[in-house]
Amino acid sequence: MSKLKNKVVVITGGNSGIGFGIASEFKNEGAKGVIVGRNQETLDSSVALLGENFTAINADVTNLADLERVFAITAEKFGKIDVIVANAGGAVTGAAFGTVADIGEADFDKTIDLNLKSVYFTVHKGLPYMNDGGSIILIGSNAAHRAYASFSLYGATKAAVIHFAKGFSNDLLDRRIRVNVISPGTTDTPVFDKFVPAEQLEAVKNYWAGVMPIGRIGQPSDIGKTAVFLASDDSSFLLGTEILVDGGLSYLAK
Ligand SMILES: NC(=O)c1ccc[n+]([C@@H]2O[C@H](COP(=O)([O-])OP(=O)(O)OC[C@H]3O[C@@H](n4cnc5c(N)ncnc54)[C@H](OP(=O)(O)O)[C@@H]3O)[C@@H](O)[C@H]2O)c1
């Protein structure tokens, strides 16, 4: 399989969960490039699995100088970039999820920094290093479409990310860069470990499998295969659109 043969890719959060699932599928399709994260241990173990065509860069996507460094190093090592995946996000280290009654300014700012501002600046900083005709993939969430307890702020950032795909595509028409967004439903990633005590993990995942109309939670490969489609010429007529990869969670009433 070589839908992405020699395409240069940058995947933020490529050292865990959905990001690693995307990187693995990209690798299977012949891509090369960079994964970005802050945990050196998982960066090293992930890049060892991805093989010699991938490099890991330790960087914080909420830091604009770090983002600049990521794209400069990528372009120097691999040449101009064809695909950017702005995936890093989700649970914020040191910031709580909560209701509008609970979340104050400090946690608000941290959540916006990771789940919204970083997406904007990943694209902004990456563009000068990108080939015309490339593809940018943003990661939204089904939480943009449904109100889950304590997820108002997170859901709002993802709703804004879905808008970014439309707005950025419009902004970039002259460069033929397509921007689309994948919104996952509940997906089996290490994010569960951040919220759920180890002894309850299986029960919580089983609960979600029961909630999902399709009867199982998503796997990172489900998102990865969709990302291959959006990165490749197979999706050349798609821009500014959202693909829900959510097992029916957003719109099917079970
Ligand atoms: N899992 C789900 O059910 C689900 C559902 C809908 C949407 N999503 C979205 O999917 C994306 C990936 O989530 P996941 O479930 O795969 O979570 P995950 O396993 O916790 O992975 C999050 C990734 O983001 C990176 N990251 C976090 N903060 C960062 C920062 N400041 N700078 C650089 N990298 C950072 C992490 O790397 P380091 O720890 O090394 O920094 C890690 O690679 C997120 O945008 C999330 O909102 C997930």
The ligand as an SDF file (V2000), in Angstrom:
LIG
                    3D

 48 52  0  0  0  0  0  0  0  0999 V2000
   -9.7810    9.2070   23.0590 N   0  0  0  0  0  0  0  0  0  0  0  0
  -10.9780    9.6980   22.7960 C   0  0  0  0  0  0  0  0  0  0  0  0
  -12.0000    9.1090   23.1730 O   0  0  0  0  0  0  0  0  0  0  0  0
  -11.1110   10.9700   21.9960 C   0  0  0  0  0  0  0  0  0  0  0  0
  -12.3880   11.3140   21.5240 C   0  0  0  0  0  0  0  0  0  0  0  0
  -12.5330   12.4840   20.7760 C   0  0  0  0  0  0  0  0  0  0  0  0
  -11.4410   13.2750   20.4900 C   0  0  0  0  0  0  0  0  0  0  0  0
  -10.2130   12.9320   20.9760 N   0  0  0  0  0  0  0  0  0  0  0  0
   -9.0870   13.8190   20.6290 C   0  0  0  0  0  0  0  0  0  0  0  0
   -8.0670   13.0530   20.0300 O   0  0  0  0  0  0  0  0  0  0  0  0
   -6.8000   13.6720   20.2750 C   0  0  0  0  0  0  0  0  0  0  0  0
   -5.8260   12.6400   20.8420 C   0  0  0  0  0  0  0  0  0  0  0  0
   -6.3670   12.1430   22.0630 O   0  0  0  0  0  0  0  0  0  0  0  0
   -5.9620   10.7010   22.6470 P   0  0  0  0  0  0  0  0  0  0  0  0
   -7.2070   10.0970   23.1790 O   0  0  0  0  0  0  0  0  0  0  0  0
   -5.1170    9.9560   21.6890 O   0  0  0  0  0  0  0  0  0  0  0  0
   -5.1360   11.1600   23.9310 O   0  0  0  0  0  0  0  0  0  0  0  0
   -3.7260   10.7270   24.5240 P   0  0  0  0  0  0  0  0  0  0  0  0
   -3.4520    9.2770   24.3170 O   0  0  0  0  0  0  0  0  0  0  0  0
   -3.7350   11.2710   25.9210 O   0  0  0  0  0  0  0  0  0  0  0  0
   -2.7120   11.5590   23.6330 O   0  0  0  0  0  0  0  0  0  0  0  0
   -2.6010   12.9390   23.6980 C   0  0  0  0  0  0  0  0  0  0  0  0
   -1.3710   13.3240   22.9020 C   0  0  0  0  0  0  0  0  0  0  0  0
   -1.2250   14.7540   22.9020 O   0  0  0  0  0  0  0  0  0  0  0  0
    0.1090   15.0680   23.2770 C   0  0  0  0  0  0  0  0  0  0  0  0
    0.1300   16.3370   23.9760 N   0  0  0  0  0  0  0  0  0  0  0  0
   -0.6690   16.7450   24.9870 C   0  0  0  0  0  0  0  0  0  0  0  0
   -0.3350   17.9930   25.3790 N   0  0  0  0  0  0  0  0  0  0  0  0
    0.7140   18.3580   24.6070 C   0  0  0  0  0  0  0  0  0  0  0  0
    1.5140   19.5210   24.5260 C   0  0  0  0  0  0  0  0  0  0  0  0
    1.3050   20.5890   25.3330 N   0  0  0  0  0  0  0  0  0  0  0  0
    2.5010   19.5670   23.6130 N   0  0  0  0  0  0  0  0  0  0  0  0
    2.7280   18.5090   22.7870 C   0  0  0  0  0  0  0  0  0  0  0  0
    2.0120   17.3860   22.8110 N   0  0  0  0  0  0  0  0  0  0  0  0
    1.0050   17.3110   23.7090 C   0  0  0  0  0  0  0  0  0  0  0  0
    0.5410   13.9110   24.1990 C   0  0  0  0  0  0  0  0  0  0  0  0
    1.9400   13.7910   24.2100 O   0  0  0  0  0  0  0  0  0  0  0  0
    2.8380   14.1150   25.5380 P   0  0  0  0  0  0  0  0  0  0  0  0
    2.0940   13.5730   26.6920 O   0  0  0  0  0  0  0  0  0  0  0  0
    4.1310   13.4700   25.2490 O   0  0  0  0  0  0  0  0  0  0  0  0
    2.9540   15.6140   25.5590 O   0  0  0  0  0  0  0  0  0  0  0  0
   -0.0940   12.7300   23.4960 C   0  0  0  0  0  0  0  0  0  0  0  0
    0.7190   12.2880   22.4480 O   0  0  0  0  0  0  0  0  0  0  0  0
   -7.0830   14.8500   21.1900 C   0  0  0  0  0  0  0  0  0  0  0  0
   -7.1530   16.0410   20.4300 O   0  0  0  0  0  0  0  0  0  0  0  0
   -8.4310   14.5170   21.8060 C   0  0  0  0  0  0  0  0  0  0  0  0
   -9.1370   15.6750   22.2000 O   0  0  0  0  0  0  0  0  0  0  0  0
  -10.0260   11.7990   21.7220 C   0  0  0  0  0  0  0  0  0  0  0  0
  1  2  1  0
  2  3  2  0
  2  4  1  0
  4  5  1  0
  4 48  2  0
  5  6  2  0
  6  7  1  0
  7  8  2  0
  8  9  1  0
  8 48  1  0
  9 10  1  0
  9 46  1  0
 10 11  1  0
 11 12  1  0
 11 44  1  0
 12 13  1  0
 13 14  1  0
 14 15  2  0
 14 16  1  0
 14 17  1  0
 17 18  1  0
 18 19  2  0
 18 20  1  0
 18 21  1  0
 21 22  1  0
 22 23  1  0
 23 24  1  0
 23 42  1  0
 24 25  1  0
 25 26  1  0
 25 36  1  0
 26 27  1  0
 26 35  1  0
 27 28  2  0
 28 29  1  0
 29 30  1  0
 29 35  2  0
 30 31  1  0
 30 32  2  0
 32 33  1  0
 33 34  2  0
 34 35  1  0
 36 37  1  0
 36 42  1  0
 37 38  1  0
 38 39  2  0
 38 40  1  0
 38 41  1  0
 42 43  1  0
 44 45  1  0
 44 46  1  0
 46 47  1  0
M  CHG  2   8   1  16  -1
M  END
$$$$
